[in-house]
Structure formats: structure tokens, C-alpha cells
Amino acid sequence: MVKETIGLLGGGQREAAIAEGLSVGKNTNIISIGTNNPQICSLAIKNVEETDPDKLAKLLHELQVKTVVPGSEGYLKLGGELEKRGFRTVGPSIETNFIELNKARTIKFLKKIGMGSYLPESRICKGPKSVGRAFKILENWYPDGIVIKPSKPSGGKGVKLREHFANISEAKEYFRYLLVWKKQAVVIQKEISGIEFALQAFVDIFGHTAFMPPVFDCKRRYAGDRGPNTGSTGSVTGKKREIAFCAGISRRKSQRINEADNFIPQNLQRRSLRPVYAYARRHQNNRIQRSIWRSGSLQCHPFAGY
């Protein structure tokens, strides 16, 4: 049996788990990229330190790599650059990786395609001039609970709730730190109570969806789901791809939300769909092209490779 050679981008525990999974069955050769993680390196046939897209693409072609897998958020951009150079990428395309990389833009996108009702009440703040308005929002929302999120990824450690602040002054100081000193957009949301779980799926450009098991991620440092957020202390799922608190209706509802057609409303301007249309043309997806220009809306899964 001919083995497929796959490039694995990144060197954290997520990538180590991916490398271990790819090694099962011994049908895959792994080229590790941008890491000296001993667990990954021991499973790879070659380790590559180059991360310049052009030089890396040339090297991977020589190694007969056709597919790359970006592990963490930090490597999504590199994965997108390799996709532009003809590699298959297992992960968000360069057109959609903002869903992982930019919370503020993601919120705007979800509202634009008619999914705003699934979001908690949110405010996006950009630039020093928004500090005064943001402080008034914090003062109004703080008694009932607030969430402050840096727009850019921060390894799972940047999101803070009201319980992480001793008082409103600390919340304001953290907001100012992100906005002024880190110079990034900040998302303020009303805190909502409930058990959080993740339901992820593989999709293709035609809208086919294959769901992974629902997962409860143990993000908080202390027992009882309390304390500061971490990059994750582990995750759990059930034996039958169920976990007790999301069995049945919650999981099915989440699947229907992910699979639903026509999230993009009919009155959405065609101008905003041009990047999607360009992507469809590049991949010779005539059905998407016809659908866009016939009605000005998408008749397929909005996250399916766009």
C-alpha cells in the first residue's frame, strides 16, 4: 500500500494528538513543520523548520506532500498560504479562517448571515476613542455579569468573566490594557449561564457535513469549573458520541443550526459575495456560482470552505 505523506503544522499538544492519530494504521508518513516537540518528531519521517510560504511550498513539493494539517490557530495563516500554492488544507480556508482568528469580525459575520439571535448581547470596541462608551457599557452590565474578550486568539487565556475581577475598576483596567496597550479590538458581552460544549464538523465546498462527537472542554484551572481560563486541562466525551448534559435535543439543535441552508438573507448585496464567487470559480463549483448570481444569496452551507 502506498503511503500518503502529510505535512503537520505546529508543535503543541493538539498537533501531537493529530500526529498520533495519523500514525494509527501506519498508512501515513508525517512531515513535521515548525516544531521540535519530541513526541511529534518521533512520529515524523522528517522535521522541517522552514516557515516561509514559498520556500516551504518548494520543499514540500520535493517531499511529495499534497496535504497539510494546521494544528493551532497560529498556523492557520500559513496553512492558507500553502492552500493558495496548490496544497490541500485540512482546516479553514484562507477566506474563512477569520472565524478562528478574529472574534469581532466573526460576530459581524454571524449577524450578517442572520444568526444574530444565537449570540449574547455584544459590543465591539476599537481604538482609544471608544474607551468612554465602553466604560459606560461595563458599568451598566457589570452587576448582571460581563465577558471581556480580546478579538485576537490568546491561547484560551484571554477571556475574562466578572468573577475574575475584584471590582468594576479591575474590569476597566483589563479592557484598557487590551484596547490601548495590546492595540486590538475588544468584545464586551453580557454573561450567560449554562454548560458549554463544542460540536465541530468537517465540511466541504458542497455543504456536506460530518459531525465529530460533542465535547466538554475543561478550560478552568480549578475543580467545579471555577478559576482562570487555561489553554485547556483536557476534554471529555461519551462512549456513544454523547455526553449527558447535551444528549438529545441540544446536540440535534446544534447540528440543525450548523447544517441549515439560506443563512445569508436574500437582500444581502451581491458585492459582499464576490469573494465567495471567486472561490467557487477557482474550484469550478458552478452550482454555487449560479446560485449567487440568480438570487444574490447562497443556497448551501455558509461555512463550507468559504
C-alpha positions in Angstrom: 0.0 0.0 0.0 1.3 3.4 -1.0 1.6 5.7 2.0 0.4 9.3 1.8 2.8 12.0 3.1 1.1 14.7 5.1 2.6 18.0 6.4 1.7 18.8 10.0 2.0 22.5 11.0 2.7 23.3 14.7 4.1 21.7 17.8 1.6 21.8 20.7 -0.4 19.0 22.3 -3.1 19.4 19.7 -0.6 18.7 17.0 0.8 15.8 19.0 -2.6 14.2 19.2 -3.1 14.7 15.4 0.3 13.1 14.8 -0.6 10.1 17.0 -3.9 9.8 15.1 -2.3 9.9 11.7 0.2 7.3 12.8 -2.5 4.7 13.5 -2.6 2.0 10.8 0.8 3.1 9.5 -0.7 4.3 6.2 0.7 7.9 6.6 4.1 9.5 6.6 4.3 12.7 8.6 6.5 15.7 7.9 6.5 17.9 11.0 6.8 21.6 10.3 7.9 24.4 12.7 8.4 22.3 15.8 10.9 20.4 17.9 8.3 18.7 20.0 9.9 15.3 20.8 6.6 13.4 20.6 5.8 14.7 17.1 9.3 14.4 15.9 9.5 10.7 17.0 6.4 10.0 14.8 7.6 12.0 11.8 9.9 10.8 9.0 11.4 14.3 8.6 11.3 17.6 10.6 11.2 20.9 8.8 11.9 24.3 10.4 11.2 26.5 7.4 8.0 28.6 7.7 8.4 30.9 4.7 5.4 30.0 2.5 7.4 30.0 -0.9 10.4 28.1 0.4 8.2 25.7 2.4 6.0 25.0 -0.6 9.0 24.2 -2.7 10.4 21.8 0.0 7.0 20.1 0.5 6.6 19.5 -3.3 10.1 17.9 -3.3 8.9 15.6 -0.4 5.7 14.7 -2.4 3.4 16.3 0.2 -0.1 17.1 -1.2 -2.0 17.7 2.1 -1.1 19.9 5.1 -2.8 20.0 8.5 -2.5 23.2 10.5 -2.9 22.4 14.2 -3.2 25.6 16.3 -4.7 29.0 15.3 -1.2 30.4 14.9 -0.6 28.2 11.8 -3.9 28.8 10.0 -2.4 31.7 8.0 0.5 29.6 6.9 -2.0 26.8 6.0 -3.9 29.3 3.9 -0.8 30.4 2.1 0.0 26.8 1.3 -3.5 26.3 0.0 -3.0 29.2 -2.4 0.1 27.3 -3.6 -1.9 24.2 -4.5 -1.9 22.1 -1.3 -5.0 20.6 0.2 -5.5 22.0 3.6 -7.4 20.2 6.4 -8.8 23.3 8.2 -10.4 26.6 7.5 -9.7 28.2 4.1 -7.9 31.5 3.8 -11.4 33.1 3.2 -12.8 31.8 6.4 -10.0 31.5 9.0 -11.2 34.8 10.5 -13.8 32.7 12.3 -10.8 31.4 14.4 -8.7 34.5 14.3 -11.0 37.5 14.8 -13.9 37.4 17.3 -15.1 40.9 16.3 -15.3 40.0 12.6 -17.0 36.7 13.4 -19.7 38.4 15.4 -20.4 40.8 12.5 -20.4 37.9 10.1 -22.9 35.9 12.1 -25.2 38.9 12.3 -24.9 39.5 8.6 -26.0 36.0 7.7 -29.0 36.0 10.1 -27.6 34.2 13.1 -27.5 37.1 15.5 -30.2 35.6 17.6 -27.7 32.9 18.7 -25.3 35.4 20.1 -25.4 37.1 23.6 -25.7 40.8 23.5 -22.4 42.2 22.3 -20.5 45.4 21.8 -17.3 45.7 19.7 -14.9 48.4 20.7 -12.0 49.7 18.5 -9.5 52.4 19.2 -8.9 54.7 22.2 -11.9 56.9 21.3 -14.2 54.0 22.3 -13.0 53.9 25.9 -15.6 56.2 27.3 -18.5 54.4 25.6 -17.1 51.1 26.6 -16.8 52.1 30.3 -20.5 53.1 30.4 -21.4 49.6 29.0 -19.2 47.9 31.6 -20.9 49.9 34.4 -24.4 49.0 33.1 -23.7 45.4 32.5 -21.3 44.6 35.4 -24.0 43.8 38.1 -25.6 41.1 35.9 -22.3 39.7 34.6 -19.9 40.6 31.8 -17.5 38.9 29.5 -14.4 40.7 28.1 -12.7 39.1 25.1 -9.7 40.1 23.1 -10.6 39.9 19.4 -7.4 38.0 18.6 -6.6 34.5 19.8 -4.8 34.3 23.1 -4.3 30.6 23.7 -7.6 30.2 25.6 -6.4 32.6 28.4 -7.7 36.0 27.3 -11.4 35.7 28.0 -12.4 37.0 31.5 -15.7 37.0 33.3 -17.0 39.1 36.1 -15.8 36.6 38.7 -12.2 37.2 37.5 -12.4 40.8 38.7 -12.5 42.1 42.2 -14.5 45.2 41.1 -15.5 47.2 38.1 -12.2 49.1 38.2 -10.3 45.9 37.5 -12.6 45.2 34.6 -12.0 48.6 33.1 -8.2 48.3 33.6 -8.2 44.9 31.8 -10.3 46.4 29.0 -7.9 49.4 28.7 -4.9 47.1 28.6 -6.3 45.1 25.7 -7.5 48.1 23.7 -4.7 50.6 24.3 -1.6 48.6 25.1 -2.3 45.5 23.1 -3.9 47.6 20.4 -6.6 45.2 19.4 -10.4 45.3 19.2 -12.2 44.1 22.3 -15.6 42.4 22.5 -17.8 43.0 25.5 -20.7 40.6 26.0 -23.4 40.0 28.6 -22.6 36.9 30.5 -25.0 34.0 30.0 -25.2 31.0 32.3 -25.2 27.4 31.2 -23.0 24.4 30.3 -20.7 25.0 27.3 -19.9 22.2 24.9 -18.3 22.1 21.5 -19.8 20.5 18.4 -17.4 20.6 15.4 -17.8 19.2 11.9 -15.9 18.6 8.7 -17.5 20.3 5.7 -16.7 20.6 2.0 -17.5 23.2 -0.6 -20.7 21.4 -1.5 -22.1 21.7 2.1 -21.7 18.0 3.1 -21.3 17.8 6.9 -19.8 15.1 9.0 -20.1 15.8 12.8 -17.5 15.0 15.4 -18.6 13.8 18.8 -19.7 16.6 21.2 -17.0 17.5 23.7 -16.9 19.2 27.1 -13.7 21.2 27.4 -12.3 21.6 30.9 -10.9 25.1 30.5 -10.9 26.4 34.0 -8.0 25.8 36.4 -9.9 24.7 39.5 -12.4 22.0 40.3 -16.1 22.7 39.8 -15.4 24.6 36.5 -14.1 27.6 38.5 -11.0 29.8 38.3 -9.0 31.4 35.5 -9.3 30.1 31.9 -6.4 27.9 30.6 -5.5 26.6 27.2 -7.4 23.5 28.4 -6.8 21.0 31.1 -8.4 18.2 29.0 -11.7 17.3 27.4 -14.3 14.6 27.7 -17.0 12.9 25.6 -19.2 9.9 26.0 -18.8 6.3 24.8 -21.7 6.6 22.3 -20.7 10.1 21.0 -23.0 11.7 23.6 -22.3 13.5 26.8 -25.0 13.6 29.5 -25.7 17.3 29.5 -26.1 17.7 25.7 -27.7 14.4 24.9 -30.7 14.6 22.6 -32.2 18.0 21.9 -29.2 20.3 22.5 -27.0 18.3 20.2 -29.6 17.9 17.5 -30.5 21.6 17.6 -26.8 22.4 17.3 -26.5 20.1 14.3 -29.5 21.7 12.6 -28.0 25.2 13.1 -24.7 24.1 11.5 -26.5 22.3 8.6 -29.1 25.0 7.9 -29.3 26.4 4.3 -30.1 30.0 3.4 -28.4 31.6 6.4 -27.5 34.5 4.1 -30.6 36.7 3.6 -32.0 37.4 0.1 -31.3 41.1 0.4 -27.6 40.7 1.0 -25.7 42.8 -1.5 -24.0 40.8 -4.3 -20.9 42.9 -3.8 -20.3 41.2 -0.4 -20.5 37.7 -2.1 -17.8 38.4 -4.6 -15.0 36.6 -2.5 -17.3 33.6 -2.3 -18.0 33.7 -6.0 -14.3 34.0 -6.8 -13.6 30.9 -4.6 -16.4 29.0 -6.3 -14.9 29.8 -9.7 -11.5 28.8 -8.6 -12.8 25.4 -7.5 -15.1 25.1 -10.5 -18.2 24.9 -8.4 -20.8 26.0 -11.0 -23.8 25.3 -8.6 -22.6 27.9 -6.1 -21.9 30.4 -8.9 -25.3 30.1 -10.4 -27.0 30.3 -7.0 -25.1 33.5 -6.1 -26.0 35.4 -9.3 -29.5 34.1 -9.6 -30.8 35.2 -6.2 -28.0 37.1 -4.5 -27.8 34.5 -1.8 -26.1 31.2 -1.1 -28.1 28.0 -1.3 -25.5 26.0 0.6 -23.7 25.8 3.9 -22.1 29.2 4.6 -19.1 27.7 6.4 -18.5 25.0 3.7 -15.0 26.0 2.7 -15.7 29.7 2.2 
